[in-house]
């Protein structure tokens, strides 16, 4: 009889506890650091086979922010294309995201270590803080699309 009275007096029913735990879990998912979205846009009209773009990037330092901007520029060229440029459609074709995911190791290594040979000009411009902890920069790039495409063909990424 004592147990029955405790259960009747307890405001915490199993459903309430479950909802409480669920509410805590949902609120914790919003506690991850904010990830900024970078932009890449056409900059100047240049000769065929080249692209002149401006790309934004974020990072803890100016160097990391500019590296992020360069990686973003190449990802856009490969996966999405750059509207109103000489490369408006993805260089990887209509199945760009599938190709990127299938060859993920190649692209991660390429974006980390292999972009420099394709960059003909680079100018870091504008460095500021989005907030106290997030430096932002823009990088002007002149990229050799012909050499980039040839590199992808030589590595059997595209035909």
Secondary structure, DSSP 8 states (H G I E B T S, - for coil): -HHHHHHHH-S--HHHHHHHHHHHHHHHHTTS-------EEEEE---TTEEEEEEEEEESSHHHHHHHHHHHHHHIIIII--TTSTT-S-TT-TTHHHHHHHTHHHHHHHHHHSSGGGEEEEEEEEEEESSTT-EEEEEEEEEEHHHHHHHHHHTTS--
